[in-house]
Structure formats: C-alpha cells, structure tokens
Amino acid sequence: MRHRKARLLALITGVLALLPGYVAATPLRSDAATLSPIASLSLVNNLSRKPILGVSPVLDDTVVDLTKLANRNLSLQANLTYGASAGSVKFTLSGATGSAYTRTENVAPYFLCNDYVDCPLLATSDSYTLTVQAFSGADASGGTLGSASVVRFRVSATAVAVPAVDVLFVGNSLIGTPTVSTGQDTPQVLQSLASAAGRTVNVTKVIHFGNTLQQTWDAGEVAPAVNGSKKYDYVVLQEYSSLVPTNLTAATNTLLNTYAAAIAKVLKPGGKVVLFKDWAMVDPAPFANRAAYVAALDANYATLSGKLTLPTIVAPISDTFETLIATKGTSYLIIADGKHPHGRAIYLNAATLYGILFRSSPRNLSNLYVDSDSTTAPQLRAVSATAVGY
C-alpha cells in the first residue's frame, strides 16, 4: 500500500511540475471584445481583380516593391475573420511624408478606395500606417467591433534586394513526383528556377507518398523539421488529394489541432503558411462532375484559410490547372493514372510557388523545361503569373 501511495504521489508531483510549462506554452485567450474581426489585408491588382500573393496578406514591415509588380493599379482590401460580420469598416491611411486618406465602406467587399478602384498612395513611395476599424453600424456608427487593426508597410519604387528564402514543404506525391526529363520534384524545380534568376530557396522537405498530413505527422516524420532548430519564411502544406474537398472536418482538425501550434513556433517574423490547393483528379467521384469537384476545392480551402489564425496564402494550384484544362484537357497536366502531375504540371506548380515566395512575377523566369517544346514554358508561366496577381 505504501508503495502505491508513493507512486501516486510521484505521479501527481510530476504532473504539477509540468503545469507551469504547459500554461506558458498555451496562448491565453484575450477578451472577445478586444479582438478585431479584421483577419487580413490583401494588396489587390485591380486589372486582374486578384490579390497579389506573397505580398498579401500585408503584414507589419511588408515592402511593396513596385518594380516587381505587373502594374501600379493597386488597392487594399480588408478581409473579415471566418464567420464575422460588420456594419461598416473604416480605413485611415497615413504616410510618413504627411499624405493621408480616409474612407468608410458599408458593404463587403471592404476596399480602401472603393471596389477595385486604384489607390494612388499605394503606388507612391513612402512609409505608411494603415488603421482599419470595424463598426457594428453603417458609416462608422453603432460602436466599435473589437480593437483597430494597425499595419505598417513601405512602398518602394526602386528594386529591393531579396534575401534567401527558407521553406518547409510537407506533403505527398503531388509535390514529390519528379519530372521525367530532370528527375526533379516540385521543390527542386522551384530551386532551379530561383537559381537561374539569381535567387536562393533553402528547402526542407517532409514528403511521404500516399500519406495525409495527419499520417505523416503521426509517423513522427514532421517533428525534426519543427523542433525549433530552424525557422522558415514559408511553410507549404500539401494535403492528400481528396481529403479537403470530401472531408473538411478531418482537414480542419489536422490543420488547427495538429500543425498550427508547431508551425507558429518555427515561422520567422513575417512568415506565412501556404496551403497548396490541390487539383481535381480526372475521376470526379464522389462529385457529379469536375465543376462540382473544383467548387468544393475552392470553398473548402477558403474555409481552411479563414479558420487558420496564422498569416495564410492559398496557392492557386487548382486555378492554374483549370485554366489550362479548359482548352487542353486533363491529359495536358495529369498523367494516365488520373492523379499525378505531368512534367508540365510540375513546372507550372513551381512557377506559381515562385511568384508567391519571391513576391514577383514568374513571367520572365528561365524555361528550364525540356518535357515539351520551348513555347510551352512561357505559356505555363503566364498562367501562373495571372493566378498569383501579376
């Protein structure tokens, strides 16, 4: 009996010893009244009406390098947190040189200068502070909803040096399949494209063919990459092909309950999560047709992104596929097994990721592509560039 009591006492003591560490590692919830419903800010290319990915979401210390953009037709859009609503959103933009602009939007989408209307200050070199406040009523009335969101960023009309980018890839065969011609998978093609452009991508890969993200985590394969010994500018997560469109609950649990806390600890300041939006397989089952499959991908990845509180980008991989499949058919990008990427698709995916990670257009990258004729690579890059806002 004495031995049992001693063991029980030791167990209780051990648990109590762990509690301070647990509390310290667990973020305390703020009072709901102080939380802003503004989830993120997107820099938008008004001509394409698409967010400029990589630059978006705009965070503190973001640099908008005008020399890398497709044009200077720019606006800023405020995005609400998942499930939130507002009666109005007020923007106050002030520049270090004395420039200022204020606008209140009553109806979503909430834009700094009205819907897809150019904001001249965003194309003017300066350091800016943007304050965004949501209200319960129209015209900034009815009381504030949480605290204001404040972001400080800089606009530069001269080229800004791009440092090496550290990226963690976690996924399966959709990013791990090699090209027939070079034997390189998607992260390696990305590295080659960057190298040819005089830039560097340092890649850490955790790729397990056939696995969901949860299975790769449960196998202990991700742990060494997120143990804190290395920090990343981006963490790219590529989920099992059919999971997100058919089982959003499982995908959400994996993202929020398994990966989010670990990723938060290894992201550099200003770092972002990239959700690799998989393409629809050739066989649309269990969906009635390809259009329904793609619609489920779009909706569910948007939901995942909205629920993740870390700065998040949805890489528009599916979008680029559908643009090309509409005229060239599925076999142009997907091999005979109906699932895995052709060399063209691997190059397309790498170019898309390049645009996001380096915040610049992939249109002028090297061809570095020998699976088809020399006119194919520029066409693929053009599709990628449009999808990421360039």
GIVENVEN-V806851 format. One record per helix or strand. SS is the DSSP state (helix for helix, strand for strand). FROM is the first residue (numbers start at 1). TO is the last residue. Records with the same first field share a line. If there is no record, write none. Layout:
BEGIN
SS->FROM-TO / FROM-TO
END
This chain:
BEGIN
helix->2-25 / 32-34 / 66-68 / 120-123 / 138-140 / 173-176 / 186-196 / 213-218 / 223-226 / 243-246 / 248-266 / 290-307 / 317-328 / 330-332 / 343-357 / 374-387
strand->38-45 / 50-51 / 53-53 / 56-56 / 62-65 / 74-80 / 88-95 / 100-105 / 110-111 / 126-135 / 144-144 / 149-156 / 165-171 / 201-207 / 232-237 / 267-276 / 312-315 / 334-334 / 341-341
END
